[in-house]
Amino acid sequence: MWAPAIWRRSASSPGRGTGSRSRTGLSSVDGGGAALTRDTELGDRPFATIAAATRSDWNRVLGRVVPTGPRERRALFYTSLYRVMQTPVAIDDPDGRHRDKTGRIAASPKGTTRYASWSLWDNYRTQMPLLALLQPGRSADIAASLVALYAGGKPQWSTRNEPFLTVRTEHAGIALLDMHRKGIAFDTDAALAGMVADSATLKRGTPDEQIEAAYDDWATAELARDLGRTDLAARFTAKALSYRPMWRSVFQSPGADGDVVKARGLYQGTLWQYRWAPVFDLGWITQTVGRARLLGELQTFFGQGLFNMTNEPDIHVPWMFAALGEPRPTADLVRTILTWPIAHPYTNSGKLAVPFVGPSFALAPQGFADGMDDDAGGMTAWYVFASLGLYPLVPGEPWYVPTTPAFERVRLDLGKGRVLLIRRDGPADGVVQRVTLDGRALSTTRIDHADLMRGGTLVVTTQTPPTQNVPQLQDSRARVAVDGMLHPR
């Protein structure tokens, strides 16, 4: 629990001008910590000075990514990036003290920061990988904070003693594997020990729980393999892949309840939406179903309006076309989601008789489609990645699926003097034809994280393809919601 310290001075205080002023400091430790925070962060500085410094600090953080394009699109991009950067939250007092998940007082080693405020069940997919790309230094402290969660056992939900707002901590192991494979240093042995112990606590009763647990076990196996623990890797690989018979019986051919939210005990979403969740095992799914049939089923998924952009379980699915060697559907779907109103028929508890139709992301007070929760940067990181023309399809594997960037140019300051310039050569409604980094040809189905982190100029060449049948999002471009009513565009 935060302990506040409030400092009030009257209008007669020297150098204050008119009116009373209140200054507040917050601490997870005690009143003394709150007072120290207040005095360190605010001191005697006027409000205008503090506001200007805060603006400058945020501009420095956000200014490490500079897109070139229309003002409104840039404004929405920066709004999204700002939301991404807000969490996790640094919880140290200026003297390094903080409370851990048990409520005990601890102290961060000098030069490090302890973080809290987790929504990992949602944002391990996008927000954590985006921070690893844009803020690798901060990500090292985030990783250490995640490792600390495993000490003494890691509950999957927030505890009664959380030092800051936290929802869920599932998939911390996937986030750690992802950061490890992207060169971010932390205590991997401690992480692996915690992940192994955590596996025994995972729920495996419903179809979605089995997939979620399988992904965690896969991450444990992969980290063990990276650390040379071959026996452990083999054991957890087998444990992870034990979900496959269930997937074949439940998800390979969804039945009459395939479009029913919470069917068969699903926490949220439908069988059709969860069937694509085992991205760590995409090769096996493709081999089992067959590439041509799988592409056809993806067409059906979008063409019949089964996709849900307001919740995370299937937000990666537009990129599966490109990963399977078909870049045009990915480019068209991503561009539509970024720029056009579409139908949003799903809620967490059911399906609407009349879908909300509107933009998925908007520069407006209601910045998201009706029913969408940003989930601590989970959705806004999707928007940022989509705008860059990159997507981390398999968190835990250090590569991205490319698609057409929304901006003609984006400059990324990667730190330590490294700069990555992403340039689109060709139309915004075009399809990726060629990808080069400093003139060297890269794959058009995946781009390695390590290549990007060296910096240089990434050129994505696009071309308008001939007319062909591509999946369409239900009601896209057709109607727009105004005051809750649907109107023609």
DRENDO-1510 file (C-alpha; in Angstrom, 1 decimal, always signed):
<recs>
REC; n; res; u; v; w
REC; 1; MET; +0.0; +0.0; +0.0 .
REC; 2; TRP; +1.3; +3.5; -0.9 .
REC; 3; ALA; +2.0; +5.8; +2.0 .
REC; 4; PRO; +1.4; +9.5; +1.1 .
REC; 5; ALA; +3.2; +12.5; +2.5 .
REC; 6; ILE; +1.6; +15.8; +1.9 .
REC; 7; TRP; +3.3; +19.2; +2.3 .
REC; 8; ARG; +1.2; +22.3; +2.4 .
REC; 9; ARG; +2.4; +25.9; +2.4 .
REC; 10; SER; +0.3; +29.0; +2.7 .
REC; 11; ALA; +0.2; +32.1; +0.5 .
REC; 12; SER; +2.5; +33.9; +2.9 .
REC; 13; SER; +5.4; +31.5; +2.2 .
REC; 14; PRO; +8.3; +33.4; +0.7 .
REC; 15; GLY; +8.7; +33.0; -3.1 .
REC; 16; ARG; +5.3; +31.3; -3.5 .
REC; 17; GLY; +3.1; +33.8; -5.0 .
REC; 18; THR; -0.6; +33.6; -4.1 .
REC; 19; GLY; -2.7; +30.7; -3.0 .
REC; 20; SER; -1.9; +27.5; -1.0 .
REC; 21; ARG; +0.0; +24.7; -2.5 .
REC; 22; SER; +0.0; +21.0; -1.8 .
REC; 23; ARG; +2.9; +18.6; -2.7 .
REC; 24; THR; +2.5; +14.9; -2.4 .
REC; 25; GLY; +5.0; +12.0; -2.4 .
REC; 26; LEU; +4.1; +8.3; -2.6 .
REC; 27; SER; +6.0; +5.3; -1.2 .
REC; 28; SER; +5.3; +1.6; -1.0 .
REC; 29; VAL; +7.3; +1.5; +2.3 .
REC; 30; ASP; +6.3; +4.2; +4.8 .
REC; 31; GLY; +5.7; +7.9; +5.4 .
REC; 32; GLY; +9.4; +8.6; +5.6 .
REC; 33; GLY; +9.8; +7.2; +2.2 .
REC; 34; ALA; +6.9; +9.2; +0.8 .
REC; 35; ALA; +8.4; +12.4; +2.3 .
REC; 36; LEU; +11.8; +11.6; +0.8 .
REC; 37; THR; +10.1; +11.0; -2.6 .
REC; 38; ARG; +8.2; +14.3; -2.3 .
REC; 39; ASP; +11.3; +16.3; -1.4 .
REC; 40; THR; +13.6; +14.6; -4.0 .
REC; 41; GLU; +11.2; +14.7; -7.0 .
REC; 42; LEU; +9.4; +18.1; -6.2 .
REC; 43; GLY; +11.4; +20.0; -3.6 .
REC; 44; ASP; +10.7; +23.7; -3.7 .
REC; 45; ARG; +10.4; +24.0; -7.5 .
REC; 46; PRO; +7.4; +25.8; -8.9 .
REC; 47; PHE; +4.7; +23.8; -10.6 .
REC; 48; ALA; +5.5; +25.2; -14.0 .
REC; 49; THR; +9.1; +24.1; -13.6 .
REC; 50; ILE; +8.0; +20.6; -12.6 .
REC; 51; ALA; +5.6; +20.4; -15.5 .
REC; 52; ALA; +8.2; +21.6; -18.0 .
REC; 53; ALA; +10.7; +19.0; -16.7 .
REC; 54; THR; +8.1; +16.2; -17.0 .
REC; 55; ARG; +7.2; +17.2; -20.5 .
REC; 56; SER; +10.9; +17.3; -21.4 .
REC; 57; ASP; +11.5; +13.9; -19.9 .
REC; 58; TRP; +8.6; +12.3; -21.8 .
REC; 59; ASN; +9.7; +14.0; -25.0 .
REC; 60; ARG; +13.1; +12.5; -24.6 .
REC; 61; VAL; +11.7; +9.0; -24.1 .
REC; 62; LEU; +9.1; +9.2; -26.9 .
REC; 63; GLY; +11.4; +11.2; -29.2 .
REC; 64; ARG; +13.6; +8.1; -29.6 .
REC; 65; VAL; +11.1; +7.0; -32.3 .
REC; 66; VAL; +10.4; +9.6; -34.9 .
REC; 67; PRO; +7.9; +8.8; -37.7 .
REC; 68; THR; +7.4; +10.9; -40.8 .
REC; 69; GLY; +3.8; +11.3; -41.9 .
REC; 70; PRO; +0.5; +13.2; -41.4 .
REC; 71; ARG; +0.1; +15.0; -38.1 .
REC; 72; GLU; -2.9; +13.1; -36.9 .
REC; 73; ARG; -1.3; +9.7; -37.6 .
REC; 74; ARG; +1.8; +10.8; -35.8 .
REC; 75; ALA; -0.3; +12.0; -32.8 .
REC; 76; LEU; -2.1; +8.6; -32.6 .
REC; 77; PHE; +1.3; +6.8; -32.8 .
REC; 78; TYR; +2.8; +8.9; -30.0 .
REC; 79; THR; -0.4; +8.5; -27.9 .
REC; 80; SER; -0.1; +4.7; -28.3 .
REC; 81; LEU; +3.7; +4.8; -27.5 .
REC; 82; TYR; +3.1; +6.9; -24.4 .
REC; 83; ARG; +0.6; +4.3; -23.1 .
REC; 84; VAL; +3.1; +1.5; -23.8 .
REC; 85; MET; +5.8; +3.2; -21.8 .
REC; 86; GLN; +3.7; +3.9; -18.7 .
REC; 87; THR; +4.1; +0.4; -17.3 .
REC; 88; PRO; +5.6; -1.4; -15.6 .
REC; 89; VAL; +6.0; +1.1; -12.8 .
REC; 90; ALA; +9.2; +1.9; -10.9 .
REC; 91; ILE; +8.5; +1.4; -7.2 .
REC; 92; ASP; +11.8; +2.3; -5.5 .
REC; 93; ASP; +12.0; +5.2; -3.1 .
REC; 94; PRO; +15.0; +7.5; -3.8 .
REC; 95; ASP; +17.0; +5.4; -1.3 .
REC; 96; GLY; +16.2; +2.2; -3.2 .
REC; 97; ARG; +13.7; +0.8; -0.7 .
REC; 98; HIS; +10.5; -0.9; -1.9 .
REC; 99; ARG; +8.0; -3.5; -0.8 .
REC; 100; ASP; +8.0; -6.9; -2.6 .
REC; 101; LYS; +5.0; -9.0; -3.4 .
REC; 102; THR; +4.9; -10.4; +0.1 .
REC; 103; GLY; +4.9; -6.9; +1.7 .
REC; 104; ARG; +8.4; -7.2; +3.0 .
REC; 105; ILE; +10.8; -4.2; +2.7 .
REC; 106; ALA; +13.6; -4.8; +0.3 .
REC; 107; ALA; +16.3; -2.6; -1.3 .
REC; 108; SER; +17.3; -2.5; -5.0 .
REC; 109; PRO; +21.1; -2.8; -5.7 .
REC; 110; LYS; +22.6; +0.6; -6.5 .
REC; 111; GLY; +22.1; +1.6; -10.1 .
REC; 112; THR; +19.1; -0.7; -10.6 .
REC; 113; THR; +15.3; -0.1; -10.5 .
REC; 114; ARG; +12.6; -2.5; -9.2 .
REC; 115; TYR; +9.4; -2.6; -11.3 .
REC; 116; ALA; +5.9; -3.7; -10.5 .
REC; 117; SER; +2.4; -3.3; -12.1 .
REC; 118; TRP; +2.0; -6.4; -14.2 .
REC; 119; SER; -0.6; -7.5; -16.8 .
REC; 120; LEU; +1.5; -10.2; -18.4 .
REC; 121; TRP; -1.3; -12.5; -19.4 .
REC; 122; ASP; -2.1; -9.8; -22.0 .
REC; 123; ASN; +1.0; -7.8; -22.7 .
REC; 124; TYR; +3.7; -10.5; -22.9 .
REC; 125; ARG; +2.6; -10.7; -26.6 .
REC; 126; THR; +3.4; -7.2; -27.6 .
REC; 127; GLN; +4.3; -4.7; -24.9 .
REC; 128; MET; +7.2; -6.6; -23.4 .
REC; 129; PRO; +8.8; -7.3; -26.8 .
REC; 130; LEU; +8.4; -3.6; -27.8 .
REC; 131; LEU; +10.2; -2.5; -24.6 .
REC; 132; ALA; +13.0; -5.1; -25.4 .
REC; 133; LEU; +13.4; -3.4; -28.8 .
REC; 134; LEU; +13.2; +0.2; -27.8 .
REC; 135; GLN; +14.4; +0.1; -24.2 .
REC; 136; PRO; +16.8; -2.8; -23.7 .
REC; 137; GLY; +18.5; -1.1; -20.7 .
REC; 138; ARG; +15.2; -0.6; -18.8 .
REC; 139; SER; +14.2; -4.2; -19.9 .
REC; 140; ALA; +17.2; -5.6; -17.9 .
REC; 141; ASP; +15.7; -4.2; -14.7 .
REC; 142; ILE; +12.2; -5.4; -15.7 .
REC; 143; ALA; +13.6; -8.9; -16.2 .
REC; 144; ALA; +15.3; -8.8; -12.8 .
REC; 145; SER; +12.0; -7.7; -11.3 .
REC; 146; LEU; +10.2; -10.6; -13.0 .
REC; 147; VAL; +12.8; -13.1; -11.7 .
REC; 148; ALA; +12.2; -11.7; -8.2 .
REC; 149; LEU; +8.5; -12.6; -8.5 .
REC; 150; TYR; +9.5; -16.3; -8.7 .
REC; 151; ALA; +11.3; -16.3; -5.4 .
REC; 152; GLY; +9.2; -18.1; -2.8 .
REC; 153; GLY; +6.6; -19.1; -5.5 .
REC; 154; LYS; +4.9; -16.9; -8.0 .
REC; 155; PRO; +1.1; -16.5; -7.8 .
REC; 156; GLN; -0.6; -16.1; -11.2 .
REC; 157; TRP; -2.7; -13.2; -10.0 .
REC; 158; SER; -1.9; -10.2; -7.8 .
REC; 159; THR; -1.3; -10.8; -4.1 .
REC; 160; ARG; -2.8; -8.8; -1.2 .
REC; 161; ASN; +0.6; -7.0; -0.7 .
REC; 162; GLU; +1.3; -5.8; -4.2 .
REC; 163; PRO; +3.4; -2.6; -4.1 .
REC; 164; PHE; +1.5; -1.2; -7.2 .
REC; 165; LEU; -1.6; -2.1; -9.2 .
REC; 166; THR; -1.1; -5.6; -10.7 .
REC; 167; VAL; -3.6; -7.9; -12.4 .
REC; 168; ARG; -1.9; -11.1; -13.6 .
REC; 169; THR; +1.6; -12.4; -13.9 .
REC; 170; GLU; +1.1; -15.5; -16.1 .
REC; 171; HIS; +3.7; -15.9; -18.9 .
REC; 172; ALA; +6.5; -14.1; -17.1 .
REC; 173; GLY; +8.7; -17.0; -18.2 .
REC; 174; ILE; +7.9; -16.3; -21.9 .
REC; 175; ALA; +8.7; -12.7; -21.4 .
REC; 176; LEU; +12.0; -13.7; -19.8 .
REC; 177; LEU; +12.9; -16.1; -22.6 .
REC; 178; ASP; +12.2; -13.4; -25.1 .
REC; 179; MET; +14.4; -10.9; -23.4 .
REC; 180; HIS; +17.2; -13.4; -22.9 .
REC; 181; ARG; +17.2; -14.3; -26.6 .
REC; 182; LYS; +17.3; -10.6; -27.4 .
REC; 183; GLY; +20.6; -10.1; -25.5 .
REC; 184; ILE; +19.1; -8.7; -22.3 .
REC; 185; ALA; +21.1; -9.9; -19.3 .
REC; 186; PHE; +19.6; -11.2; -16.0 .
REC; 187; ASP; +19.9; -14.2; -13.7 .
REC; 188; THR; +18.8; -16.9; -16.1 .
REC; 189; ASP; +19.5; -19.7; -13.7 .
REC; 190; ALA; +17.2; -18.2; -11.1 .
REC; 191; ALA; +14.6; -17.6; -13.8 .
REC; 192; LEU; +14.7; -21.2; -15.0 .
REC; 193; ALA; +14.4; -22.6; -11.4 .
REC; 194; GLY; +11.4; -20.4; -10.9 .
REC; 195; MET; +9.8; -21.4; -14.2 .
REC; 196; VAL; +10.3; -25.1; -13.4 .
REC; 197; ALA; +8.6; -24.7; -10.1 .
REC; 198; ASP; +5.8; -22.5; -11.5 .
REC; 199; SER; +4.8; -25.2; -14.0 .
REC; 200; ALA; +3.3; -27.4; -11.3 .
REC; 201; THR; +0.9; -24.6; -10.3 .
REC; 202; LEU; -0.5; -24.0; -13.8 .
REC; 203; LYS; -4.2; -24.8; -14.5 .
REC; 204; ARG; -4.7; -27.3; -17.3 .
REC; 205; GLY; -8.4; -28.1; -17.1 .
REC; 206; THR; -10.0; -26.2; -20.1 .
REC; 207; PRO; -8.7; -26.1; -23.7 .
REC; 208; ASP; -7.4; -22.6; -23.3 .
REC; 209; GLU; -5.6; -23.4; -20.1 .
REC; 210; GLN; -3.9; -26.3; -21.7 .
REC; 211; ILE; -2.6; -24.1; -24.5 .
REC; 212; GLU; -1.5; -21.4; -22.1 .
REC; 213; ALA; +0.3; -23.9; -19.9 .
REC; 214; ALA; +1.9; -25.5; -22.9 .
REC; 215; TYR; +3.4; -22.1; -24.0 .
REC; 216; ASP; +4.9; -21.6; -20.6 .
REC; 217; ASP; +6.3; -25.1; -20.6 .
REC; 218; TRP; +7.8; -24.5; -24.0 .
REC; 219; ALA; +9.5; -21.4; -22.8 .
REC; 220; THR; +10.9; -23.4; -19.9 .
REC; 221; ALA; +12.2; -26.0; -22.2 .
REC; 222; GLU; +13.8; -23.4; -24.6 .
REC; 223; LEU; +15.5; -21.5; -21.8 .
REC; 224; ALA; +16.8; -24.8; -20.4 .
REC; 225; ARG; +18.1; -25.7; -23.8 .
REC; 226; ASP; +19.9; -22.3; -24.1 .
REC; 227; LEU; +21.5; -22.9; -20.8 .
REC; 228; GLY; +22.7; -26.4; -21.7 .
REC; 229; ARG; +20.2; -28.2; -19.5 .
REC; 230; THR; +19.4; -30.8; -22.1 .
REC; 231; ASP; +17.6; -33.3; -19.9 .
REC; 232; LEU; +15.4; -30.6; -18.4 .
REC; 233; ALA; +14.8; -29.2; -21.9 .
REC; 234; ALA; +13.7; -32.7; -23.2 .
REC; 235; ARG; +11.3; -33.2; -20.2 .
REC; 236; PHE; +9.6; -29.8; -20.6 .
REC; 237; THR; +9.4; -30.1; -24.4 .
REC; 238; ALA; +7.5; -33.3; -24.0 .
REC; 239; LYS; +5.3; -31.7; -21.3 .
REC; 240; ALA; +4.6; -28.7; -23.6 .
REC; 241; LEU; +3.7; -30.7; -26.6 .
REC; 242; SER; +1.3; -33.0; -24.7 .
REC; 243; TYR; -1.4; -30.4; -25.6 .
REC; 244; ARG; -1.4; -31.6; -29.2 .
REC; 245; PRO; -4.0; -34.4; -29.0 .
REC; 246; MET; -6.4; -32.0; -27.3 .
REC; 247; TRP; -5.8; -29.4; -30.1 .
REC; 248; ARG; -6.6; -32.0; -32.7 .
REC; 249; SER; -9.8; -33.0; -31.0 .
REC; 250; VAL; -11.1; -29.6; -30.1 .
REC; 251; PHE; -9.5; -27.0; -32.4 .
REC; 252; GLN; -8.5; -28.7; -35.7 .
REC; 253; SER; -12.2; -28.6; -36.8 .
REC; 254; PRO; -14.2; -26.4; -34.5 .
REC; 255; GLY; -17.8; -27.6; -34.2 .
REC; 256; ALA; -21.1; -26.0; -33.8 .
REC; 257; ASP; -19.9; -24.1; -30.7 .
REC; 258; GLY; -16.8; -22.8; -32.4 .
REC; 259; ASP; -18.1; -19.2; -32.4 .
REC; 260; VAL; -19.5; -19.3; -28.9 .
REC; 261; VAL; -17.7; -17.0; -26.4 .
REC; 262; LYS; -16.6; -19.1; -23.3 .
REC; 263; ALA; -17.6; -22.4; -24.9 .
REC; 264; ARG; -16.2; -25.5; -23.1 .
REC; 265; GLY; -15.0; -23.4; -20.2 .
REC; 266; LEU; -12.8; -20.9; -22.1 .
REC; 267; TYR; -12.0; -17.9; -20.0 .
REC; 268; GLN; -12.6; -15.4; -22.8 .
REC; 269; GLY; -13.0; -15.7; -26.5 .
REC; 270; THR; -14.1; -18.5; -28.8 .
REC; 271; LEU; -12.7; -21.8; -30.0 .
REC; 272; TRP; -12.0; -20.2; -33.4 .
REC; 273; GLN; -10.1; -17.4; -31.8 .
REC; 274; TYR; -8.0; -19.7; -29.5 .
REC; 275; ARG; -7.3; -22.3; -32.2 .
REC; 276; TRP; -4.4; -20.1; -33.4 .
REC; 277; ALA; -2.9; -19.5; -30.0 .
REC; 278; PRO; -0.1; -22.1; -30.1 .
REC; 279; VAL; +2.2; -19.9; -32.2 .
REC; 280; PHE; +5.2; -21.6; -30.6 .
REC; 281; ASP; +4.1; -24.8; -32.4 .
REC; 282; LEU; +3.1; -23.2; -35.7 .
REC; 283; GLY; +5.3; -25.6; -37.7 .
REC; 284; TRP; +3.4; -28.6; -36.3 .
REC; 285; ILE; +0.0; -27.0; -36.8 .
REC; 286; THR; +0.9; -26.2; -40.5 .
REC; 287; GLN; +2.1; -29.8; -41.0 .
REC; 288; THR; -0.9; -31.3; -39.3 .
REC; 289; VAL; -3.5; -29.2; -41.2 .
REC; 290; GLY; -1.6; -28.6; -44.4 .
REC; 291; ARG; -0.4; -25.2; -45.5 .
REC; 292; ALA; -3.0; -24.7; -48.3 .
REC; 293; ARG; -5.9; -25.8; -46.0 .
REC; 294; LEU; -4.6; -23.7; -43.2 .
REC; 295; LEU; -4.4; -20.6; -45.4 .
REC; 296; GLY; -8.0; -21.3; -46.5 .
REC; 297; GLU; -9.1; -21.6; -42.9 .
REC; 298; LEU; -7.5; -18.2; -42.2 .
REC; 299; GLN; -9.5; -16.7; -45.1 .
REC; 300; THR; -12.6; -18.2; -43.5 .
REC; 301; PHE; -11.8; -16.8; -40.1 .
REC; 302; PHE; -11.6; -13.3; -41.3 .
REC; 303; GLY; -14.2; -13.6; -44.1 .
REC; 304; GLN; -16.9; -14.8; -41.7 .
REC; 305; GLY; -16.2; -12.2; -39.1 .
REC; 306; LEU; -14.8; -14.6; -36.5 .
REC; 307; PHE; -11.8; -12.3; -35.7 .
REC; 308; ASN; -11.8; -10.2; -32.5 .
REC; 309; MET; -9.6; -7.1; -32.4 .
REC; 310; THR; -10.8; -6.1; -28.9 .
REC; 311; ASN; -9.1; -8.9; -26.9 .
REC; 312; GLU; -5.6; -10.4; -27.1 .
REC; 313; PRO; -6.0; -14.1; -27.8 .
REC; 314; ASP; -6.1; -13.7; -31.6 .
REC; 315; ILE; -4.6; -10.3; -32.3 .
REC; 316; HIS; -1.5; -12.0; -33.9 .
REC; 317; VAL; -3.6; -13.9; -36.5 .
REC; 318; PRO; -3.3; -11.2; -39.3 .
REC; 319; TRP; +0.4; -11.8; -39.4 .
REC; 320; MET; +0.1; -15.6; -39.9 .
REC; 321; PHE; -0.5; -15.2; -43.6 .
REC; 322; ALA; +2.8; -13.5; -44.1 .
REC; 323; ALA; +4.6; -16.1; -41.8 .
REC; 324; LEU; +3.1; -18.7; -44.1 .
REC; 325; GLY; +4.5; -17.0; -47.2 .
REC; 326; GLU; +1.4; -14.9; -48.2 .
REC; 327; PRO; +2.2; -11.3; -47.5 .
REC; 328; ARG; -0.8; -9.6; -49.2 .
REC; 329; PRO; -3.5; -10.6; -46.8 .
REC; 330; THR; -1.4; -9.5; -43.9 .
REC; 331; ALA; -0.7; -6.1; -45.4 .
REC; 332; ASP; -4.4; -5.6; -46.3 .
REC; 333; LEU; -5.7; -6.7; -42.9 .
REC; 334; VAL; -3.2; -4.7; -40.9 .
REC; 335; ARG; -3.8; -1.5; -43.0 .
REC; 336; THR; -7.5; -1.9; -42.6 .
REC; 337; ILE; -7.3; -2.3; -38.8 .
REC; 338; LEU; -5.0; +0.7; -38.5 .
REC; 339; THR; -7.0; +3.1; -40.7 .
REC; 340; TRP; -10.7; +2.0; -41.1 .
REC; 341; PRO; -13.7; +1.4; -39.0 .
REC; 342; ILE; -14.5; -2.3; -38.7 .
REC; 343; ALA; -17.2; -4.4; -37.0 .
REC; 344; HIS; -16.4; -5.4; -33.4 .
REC; 345; PRO; -19.0; -8.0; -32.5 .
REC; 346; TYR; -17.3; -9.6; -29.4 .
REC; 347; THR; -17.2; -8.8; -25.7 .
REC; 348; ASN; -15.5; -10.8; -23.0 .
REC; 349; SER; -18.8; -12.3; -22.0 .
REC; 350; GLY; -20.6; -12.9; -25.3 .
REC; 351; LYS; -21.3; -11.8; -28.8 .
REC; 352; LEU; -23.3; -8.7; -29.7 .
REC; 353; ALA; -26.5; -9.0; -31.7 .
REC; 354; VAL; -25.5; -5.7; -33.4 .
REC; 355; PRO; -21.7; -5.2; -33.5 .
REC; 356; PHE; -20.1; -1.9; -32.6 .
REC; 357; VAL; -18.7; -0.5; -35.8 .
REC; 358; GLY; -15.8; +2.0; -35.5 .
REC; 359; PRO; -12.1; +2.4; -35.6 .
REC; 360; SER; -10.0; +0.0; -33.5 .
REC; 361; PHE; -7.7; +2.9; -32.4 .
REC; 362; ALA; -8.8; +6.5; -32.5 .
REC; 363; LEU; -7.4; +10.0; -31.6 .
REC; 364; ALA; -10.4; +10.7; -29.4 .
REC; 365; PRO; -11.4; +10.5; -25.7 .
REC; 366; GLN; -12.6; +7.0; -26.3 .
REC; 367; GLY; -9.4; +5.9; -27.9 .
REC; 368; PHE; -10.3; +2.3; -28.6 .
REC; 369; ALA; -13.1; +0.3; -30.1 .
REC; 370; ASP; -16.0; -0.3; -27.7 .
REC; 371; GLY; -15.1; -3.2; -25.3 .
REC; 372; MET; -11.3; -3.0; -25.9 .
REC; 373; ASP; -9.0; -2.8; -22.9 .
REC; 374; ASP; -5.4; -1.7; -23.5 .
REC; 375; ASP; -4.3; -4.1; -20.9 .
REC; 376; ALA; -1.2; -2.1; -19.8 .
REC; 377; GLY; +0.1; -1.5; -23.3 .
REC; 378; GLY; -0.9; -4.8; -24.9 .
REC; 379; MET; -3.1; -3.2; -27.5 .
REC; 380; THR; -1.2; +0.0; -28.0 .
REC; 381; ALA; +2.0; -1.9; -28.5 .
REC; 382; TRP; +0.2; -3.8; -31.3 .
REC; 383; TYR; -0.6; -0.4; -32.9 .
REC; 384; VAL; +3.0; +0.7; -32.7 .
REC; 385; PHE; +4.4; -2.6; -34.1 .
REC; 386; ALA; +1.8; -2.5; -36.9 .
REC; 387; SER; +2.8; +1.1; -37.8 .
REC; 388; LEU; +6.5; +0.1; -37.9 .
REC; 389; GLY; +5.6; -2.8; -40.2 .
REC; 390; LEU; +7.0; -5.4; -37.8 .
REC; 391; TYR; +5.3; -8.0; -35.4 .
REC; 392; PRO; +6.7; -10.4; -32.8 .
REC; 393; LEU; +4.6; -13.4; -33.9 .
REC; 394; VAL; +6.3; -15.8; -31.4 .
REC; 395; PRO; +7.3; -14.1; -28.2 .
REC; 396; GLY; +10.3; -16.2; -27.0 .
REC; 397; GLU; +11.8; -16.3; -30.5 .
REC; 398; PRO; +13.9; -13.3; -31.5 .
REC; 399; TRP; +12.4; -12.3; -34.9 .
REC; 400; TYR; +9.6; -10.3; -36.4 .
REC; 401; VAL; +7.2; -10.8; -39.3 .
REC; 402; PRO; +7.5; -7.8; -41.6 .
REC; 403; THR; +4.6; -6.1; -43.4 .
REC; 404; THR; +4.0; -2.7; -45.1 .
REC; 405; PRO; +5.0; +0.1; -42.7 .
REC; 406; ALA; +2.3; +2.7; -42.2 .
REC; 407; PHE; +4.9; +5.6; -42.4 .
REC; 408; GLU; +7.3; +6.4; -45.2 .
REC; 409; ARG; +10.1; +6.8; -42.7 .
REC; 410; VAL; +10.6; +6.0; -39.0 .
REC; 411; ARG; +13.8; +6.8; -37.1 .
REC; 412; LEU; +14.5; +4.6; -34.1 .
REC; 413; ASP; +17.2; +5.6; -31.6 .
REC; 414; LEU; +18.4; +2.2; -30.2 .
REC; 415; GLY; +20.9; +3.7; -27.8 .
REC; 416; LYS; +24.7; +3.5; -27.6 .
REC; 417; GLY; +24.9; +5.5; -30.9 .
REC; 418; ARG; +22.9; +3.0; -32.9 .
REC; 419; VAL; +20.1; +4.2; -35.1 .
REC; 420; LEU; +17.7; +2.2; -37.2 .
REC; 421; LEU; +15.9; +3.9; -40.1 .
REC; 422; ILE; +12.9; +2.1; -41.4 .
REC; 423; ARG; +12.0; +3.3; -44.9 .
REC; 424; ARG; +9.1; +2.3; -47.1 .
REC; 425; ASP; +9.8; +2.5; -50.8 .
REC; 426; GLY; +6.5; +2.1; -52.5 .
REC; 427; PRO; +2.8; +2.6; -51.9 .
REC; 428; ALA; +1.2; +2.5; -48.4 .
REC; 429; ASP; -1.4; +0.1; -49.8 .
REC; 430; GLY; +1.3; -2.1; -51.4 .
REC; 431; VAL; +2.6; -5.5; -50.4 .
REC; 432; VAL; +6.2; -6.3; -49.3 .
REC; 433; GLN; +8.3; -7.3; -52.3 .
REC; 434; ARG; +11.8; -7.0; -50.9 .
REC; 435; VAL; +13.4; -6.2; -47.5 .
REC; 436; THR; +17.0; -5.0; -47.2 .
REC; 437; LEU; +19.2; -3.8; -44.4 .
REC; 438; ASP; +22.0; -1.5; -45.6 .
REC; 439; GLY; +21.7; -3.1; -49.0 .
REC; 440; ARG; +21.8; -6.7; -47.7 .
REC; 441; ALA; +18.7; -8.8; -48.6 .
REC; 442; LEU; +16.7; -10.1; -45.7 .
REC; 443; SER; +13.9; -12.7; -45.5 .
REC; 444; THR; +10.4; -11.4; -46.4 .
REC; 445; THR; +8.9; -13.7; -43.8 .
REC; 446; ARG; +11.0; -12.9; -40.7 .
REC; 447; ILE; +13.6; -10.3; -39.6 .
REC; 448; ASP; +16.0; -11.2; -36.8 .
REC; 449; HIS; +16.1; -8.9; -33.8 .
REC; 450; ALA; +19.9; -8.9; -33.7 .
REC; 451; ASP; +20.1; -7.5; -37.2 .
REC; 452; LEU; +17.8; -4.6; -36.3 .
REC; 453; MET; +19.7; -3.9; -33.1 .
REC; 454; ARG; +22.9; -3.2; -35.0 .
REC; 455; GLY; +21.2; -0.3; -36.7 .
REC; 456; GLY; +21.3; +0.8; -40.3 .
REC; 457; THR; +18.7; +1.5; -42.9 .
REC; 458; LEU; +15.9; -1.1; -43.3 .
REC; 459; VAL; +14.2; -0.6; -46.6 .
REC; 460; VAL; +10.8; -2.3; -47.2 .
REC; 461; THR; +10.0; -2.2; -50.9 .
REC; 462; THR; +6.3; -2.4; -51.6 .
REC; 463; GLN; +4.3; -2.8; -54.8 .
REC; 464; THR; +0.6; -2.7; -55.5 .
REC; 465; PRO; -0.3; -6.3; -56.5 .
REC; 466; PRO; -2.9; -7.3; -59.1 .
REC; 467; THR; -6.5; -7.6; -58.0 .
REC; 468; GLN; -7.2; -10.9; -56.2 .
REC; 469; ASN; -9.4; -12.3; -53.6 .
REC; 470; VAL; -8.1; -11.3; -50.1 .
REC; 471; PRO; -9.9; -11.7; -46.7 .
REC; 472; GLN; -12.0; -8.7; -45.7 .
REC; 473; LEU; -12.9; -7.7; -42.2 .
REC; 474; GLN; -16.7; -7.7; -41.7 .
REC; 475; ASP; -18.3; -4.3; -42.4 .
REC; 476; SER; -15.0; -2.6; -42.9 .
REC; 477; ARG; -15.4; +0.8; -44.6 .
REC; 478; ALA; -19.1; +0.2; -44.8 .
REC; 479; ARG; -20.6; +1.9; -41.7 .
REC; 480; VAL; -19.4; +4.0; -38.8 .
REC; 481; ALA; -20.8; +4.4; -35.3 .
REC; 482; VAL; -22.1; +7.9; -34.4 .
REC; 483; ASP; -23.8; +8.4; -31.0 .
REC; 484; GLY; -24.3; +4.6; -30.8 .
REC; 485; MET; -26.1; +4.4; -34.2 .
REC; 486; LEU; -24.7; +2.9; -37.4 .
REC; 487; HIS; -24.5; +5.1; -40.5 .
REC; 488; PRO; -23.2; +4.6; -44.0 .
REC; 489; ARG; -19.8; +6.1; -44.7 .
</recs>
